[in-house]
């Protein structure tokens, strides 16, 4: 399962909700012997300029506590390196603009989960309309 996120998202129905839901799913998978060794999660940051490897490692600590389950939190070195990945998965991202027309730090993106099989084929599951809303 592949998802995209950013560590400072504060929308309660956005990234924090998605990761809590995935943590619940992780717990269910680890209890199912047929799935336990066959499922892993990968969460990729949408903002490598802020979400450094140290920031992502700190953010992920609460989600990667089970040594029997592989959940990787990744970040790119720079935005240009991330853009082809976002494009390949059809993950649109835009920066929120305040009432004065200035960019804020909030990012808008559709929360998507990509189910990837052992052969690398994937399907998209989209559930939530956006990560940040006013």
N, C-alpha and C positions, 0 to 999 in steps of 0.2 A: 504494500500500500504506500503510495507516494502522495504527499501533501506539501503545500507551500504555506508559509507563515511569516510573521516577523515578531520579534520578542516583545516589543513595546505596544502591541495592539491592546487596546483597552475596551473594545466593543464586547460586551458580555455575551453577545450572540455571534461573535467572530472567532478569531484564532483561539482565545482561551476556552471557549465552548467546544470547538473542534478538538483541541488537545485533551480536554477532559473526557469527551466522548471516545476518543481513540484510546485513552488510558483504560476506560471501562472495557472496550473491545479487547485490548491487550490482556486484561485479566481473564476474560472469557476464553480467549485463545489458549492461554497457558494452562487452563484447567482441562482443555480438550486434548487428550493424548494424540488424536489423529492429526490435529493442526499444530500442536505446540512447536515442532521442529521445522515446519514448512512455511510459516508466516513471519514476515518482518516488516517493520515500518521504516520509512525514510521521510523526514520532514526537512524541507529546504527553505532557507531564509530568503525572503524577497528583498532584503535590504542589507547587502554585504558591507555597505559603508558604515552602518551602525552595528550590525550583528557580526561582530568579529568572532573568531574561533573561541576566544575566552567568554564572550557574552553568550554565545550559543551553548557552550558547555555548562555555564552557570544556569541558564534557563532550562536546560534539558535534565538537570539532576533529578527533579521530581518525577520525571517520566521514564527514566531508564534505570530504575531501581531493581528490576527483576533480572538477575543474571541469566535466566533461562529464556529470555525474550530479547531479540535484537531490534532495537529502535535507535536509528541513527539520526542525529540532527546535524545538518550540514550547512555551510555557507560558502559562497564564492569569494575569491580574492577581491574582485572588482565587479561592478555592475555590467560592463561589457562582456565579461565571461558568463554571466548569468543569463543575459538576454537570449542567446540561442536555445537554452533549455526551456525558458518560459515560452518562447515561440513554438518550439517542438510540441509542447504540451497544451498550447492554446490558452496559456494563463495570462490574461490581461491584467495589468497593474497601472494605476494612475495615482498621482499625488493629490491629496485634498487641498483645496484652495479656500482661504478664509474670506470673510466678508469684504476685505480690502484687495482681493485678488492676489494675495501672496501665498506661496506654497507653505503648507504646514508639514509636519512630519508624518501625519496620518496617511496611510495607503489604502486605496480602495481596490479590492480584488474579489472575485467570485471564489468562494471556498469550494474547492474541488478535491475529490479523492480519486486517485487513479489506481485501479486494481491491475497489477502487473503479474502475469503468469510466469512460469519457469522458463518459457521460451522468449520472454521479453515483450509479449503482446499485451496491450493494455486496453482497458475500457474506462470510461469516465463516469463517476457518480457525482452529480452536483446536487446539493441539498439546500445550501444556505445562499441567500441572494447577494450578500456582500459582507466584507469583514468590518467595514466602518460605515456607520450611518449617523446622520445628525438627528 
